[in-house]
Amino acid sequence: MSQEGYDKLVAELHQLETVERPKASAAIAEARDKGDLSENSEYDAAKEAQAHLEAKINNLKLAITEAKIVDVSRLSTDAVQILTTVEMTNVDNERKMKYTIVSESEANFKEGKISIKTPIAQGLLNKKVGDVAEIKIPAGTMKLRIDKISIA
């Protein structure tokens, strides 16, 4: 994962713990003050929202604990790897594509960032400029020629 991606996870965790968690607790307290808990849908909803929040916090803590920050200065453009940007051409239709391979938590297709766990990224890993990667997708097999590899 990139340092930037790691920092975003830490900031999100801080926001959830310091802002969202107190809000959830306040919502539960407010709903509890409205009387009989057995028929209090607001209380049930607030408890459920808190449970979702706590699960999200725990998932973020796990992701942060397991994160490995990649030193971009030590990356090479000899072959496709995480945090490299790959420019390629679909051999069948000559369509050009450009993706940056990132960790799952940093993936954002609109920004051209694909998770290292996607079939396309897996098929591109360790390929060099000029290589043709054959990638199995639901519609068949896609052939992508690597045109350029750069650092994200």
C-alpha positions as CSV (number, residue, x, y, z in Angstrom):
1,M,0.0,0.0,0.0
2,S,1.1,3.5,-0.6
3,Q,1.9,5.9,2.2
4,E,-0.9,8.1,1.0
5,G,-3.4,5.2,1.2
6,Y,-2.2,4.3,4.6
7,D,-2.6,7.9,5.8
8,K,-6.1,7.9,4.5
9,L,-7.0,4.8,6.4
10,V,-5.6,6.2,9.6
11,A,-7.5,9.5,9.1
12,E,-10.7,7.6,8.5
13,L,-10.2,5.5,11.6
14,H,-9.6,8.7,13.7
15,Q,-12.8,10.3,12.3
16,L,-14.9,7.2,13.1
17,E,-13.5,6.9,16.6
18,T,-13.6,10.6,17.6
19,V,-16.6,11.9,15.8
20,E,-18.9,9.0,14.6
21,R,-18.7,6.8,17.7
22,P,-19.7,9.6,20.1
23,K,-22.6,10.5,17.7
24,A,-23.8,6.8,17.8
25,S,-23.6,6.7,21.5
26,A,-25.6,9.9,21.8
27,A,-28.3,8.6,19.4
28,I,-28.6,5.4,21.6
29,A,-28.9,7.5,24.7
30,E,-31.5,9.8,23.1
31,A,-33.6,6.8,21.9
32,R,-33.3,5.1,25.3
33,D,-34.8,8.2,26.9
34,K,-37.9,7.8,24.9
35,G,-39.2,5.0,27.0
36,D,-40.0,1.3,26.6
37,L,-37.1,-0.3,24.8
38,S,-39.1,-3.3,23.7
39,E,-41.1,-1.3,21.2
40,N,-38.6,1.5,20.5
41,S,-37.6,1.2,16.8
42,E,-35.3,4.3,17.1
43,Y,-33.4,2.5,19.8
44,D,-33.1,-0.7,17.7
45,A,-31.9,1.4,14.7
46,A,-29.4,3.3,16.7
47,K,-28.0,0.0,18.2
48,E,-27.7,-1.5,14.7
49,A,-26.0,1.6,13.4
50,Q,-23.5,1.4,16.2
51,A,-22.8,-2.3,15.5
52,H,-22.1,-1.4,11.8
53,L,-19.8,1.4,12.9
54,E,-17.9,-0.8,15.3
55,A,-17.5,-3.5,12.6
56,K,-16.1,-0.8,10.3
57,I,-13.7,0.5,12.9
58,N,-12.5,-3.1,13.6
59,N,-12.0,-3.7,9.9
60,L,-10.0,-0.5,9.5
61,K,-7.8,-1.4,12.6
62,L,-7.1,-4.8,11.0
63,A,-6.2,-3.2,7.6
64,I,-3.9,-0.7,9.3
65,T,-2.2,-3.5,11.4
66,E,-1.7,-5.7,8.3
67,A,-0.7,-2.9,6.0
68,K,2.7,-3.0,4.3
69,I,3.8,0.4,3.0
70,V,5.7,0.2,-0.2
71,D,8.7,2.5,-0.6
72,V,8.0,4.0,-4.0
73,S,11.7,5.0,-4.4
74,R,12.7,1.3,-4.4
75,L,10.2,0.3,-7.2
76,S,11.4,-0.7,-10.6
77,T,9.7,-0.2,-14.0
78,D,11.3,-3.4,-15.4
79,A,8.1,-5.4,-14.7
80,V,4.5,-4.7,-13.5
81,Q,4.1,-4.7,-9.7
82,I,2.0,-3.0,-7.1
83,L,2.0,0.8,-7.4
84,T,3.1,0.8,-11.0
85,T,1.0,2.4,-13.7
86,V,0.6,0.2,-16.8
87,E,-0.3,1.5,-20.2
88,M,-1.4,-1.3,-22.5
89,T,-3.3,-2.0,-25.7
90,N,-6.0,-4.6,-26.2
91,V,-4.6,-6.7,-29.0
92,D,-8.0,-7.6,-30.4
93,N,-9.5,-4.1,-30.8
94,E,-6.5,-1.9,-30.4
95,R,-8.1,-0.1,-27.5
96,K,-5.7,1.7,-25.2
97,M,-6.0,1.4,-21.4
98,K,-4.0,2.7,-18.4
99,Y,-4.3,1.4,-14.9
100,T,-2.4,1.9,-11.7
101,I,-2.2,-1.3,-9.6
102,V,-2.9,-0.6,-5.9
103,S,-4.0,-2.3,-2.7
104,E,-7.7,-3.3,-2.3
105,S,-8.4,-0.3,0.0
106,E,-7.0,2.2,-2.5
107,A,-8.8,0.9,-5.5
108,N,-10.9,3.4,-7.4
109,F,-11.9,2.5,-10.9
110,K,-12.9,6.1,-11.8
111,E,-9.4,7.2,-11.0
112,G,-7.9,4.3,-13.0
113,K,-6.7,2.5,-9.8
114,I,-7.4,-1.2,-9.8
115,S,-6.9,-3.6,-6.9
116,I,-4.0,-6.0,-7.1
117,K,-6.5,-8.8,-6.5
118,T,-8.5,-8.2,-9.7
119,P,-8.0,-10.7,-12.6
120,I,-6.6,-8.0,-14.8
121,A,-3.9,-6.9,-12.2
122,Q,-3.1,-10.6,-11.5
123,G,-2.6,-11.2,-15.2
124,L,-0.3,-8.2,-15.6
125,L,1.9,-8.9,-12.6
126,N,5.6,-9.5,-13.5
127,K,5.0,-8.8,-17.2
128,K,7.5,-6.6,-19.0
129,V,7.1,-4.0,-21.8
130,G,6.2,-5.8,-25.0
131,D,4.8,-8.8,-23.3
132,V,1.2,-9.9,-24.1
133,A,-0.8,-10.9,-21.0
134,E,-3.7,-13.3,-21.6
135,I,-6.3,-12.6,-19.0
136,K,-9.4,-14.7,-18.4
137,I,-12.5,-12.6,-17.9
138,P,-16.2,-13.6,-17.9
139,A,-16.6,-12.8,-21.6
140,G,-13.6,-15.0,-22.6
141,T,-9.9,-14.2,-22.8
142,M,-8.5,-10.7,-23.2
143,K,-5.0,-10.1,-24.7
144,L,-3.3,-7.0,-23.4
145,R,0.1,-5.9,-24.8
146,I,2.2,-3.9,-22.2
147,D,3.3,-0.6,-23.8
148,K,4.7,1.2,-20.9
149,I,5.3,0.8,-17.1
150,S,5.8,3.8,-14.9
151,I,5.8,4.5,-11.1
152,A,2.4,5.7,-9.8
